[in-house]
Amino acid sequence: MKEKELSLCAQRVQAAQRIAVLTGAGISTESGIPDFRSPSGLWRKPEVQSAITRETFFIQPQNFYKYFTELFLEWQEVFPNAGHLALSNLERMGKTVRIATQNIDGLHQAAGSSQVIELHGHLRTATCPKCKAKESMETVKTSLKQSELPKCSCGAILKPDVVLFGDPLDLDDWNTAQEWMRQADLLLCVGTSLTVTPANSLILRRHSDSTLVIINKEPTMYDHMADFVFHGMAGTVLPKLWG
Ligand SMILES: [Zn+2]
């Protein structure tokens, strides 16, 4: 990593007041969460891809929950890493920091960030598709451990509050995330390959005068548009940009 680039970028961060952040799986791999979209990730298995969908949930819930459990409910306890903590520190430095994340792990909030939109949902609760009642994910896990499908008191099967393939994004969240991008002086894209639509299109909503910084292990198709590109891990790069 070029020291000069880092110091120029650090100056832009210092000067920025409103900072928007778009994060993806790459910021959480350092917390031990597998990037299931990576080449060796579970997501590459066709049977997994076809199971974690809205359609499978409604038509073959047993099959859906088999893979959903394997992918998301068997993580060990996870903690925020240096990347998440650096972003919450930025807020403590007096900046307005608004994070739109594609992650469902809740680690930005765990690190202390206060303005977070979870574009792809989260693992805290499940909702009844019929009567809209909410239950905790712990309740869902308890049923699954007893080899039963998690059910609402009305009898319908509970659906995790994660955005599945085939589910629409929450429109209010999406509009707010776009607004955050438009209002930012500086946009940080961290740990995202910027390949997942529509989340990656948020980058195009930014103000043309804003500074775009991309931090990702691998190159992305938006690198050419960025003012600064650092190919590295969030937990290593972010703390170098602000103390
Ligand atoms: Zn219900």
Residues whose N, C-alpha, C, O or C-beta is under 5 A from the ligand:
A	BS01	ZN	C128 K130 C131 K132 A133 C152 S153 C154 A156
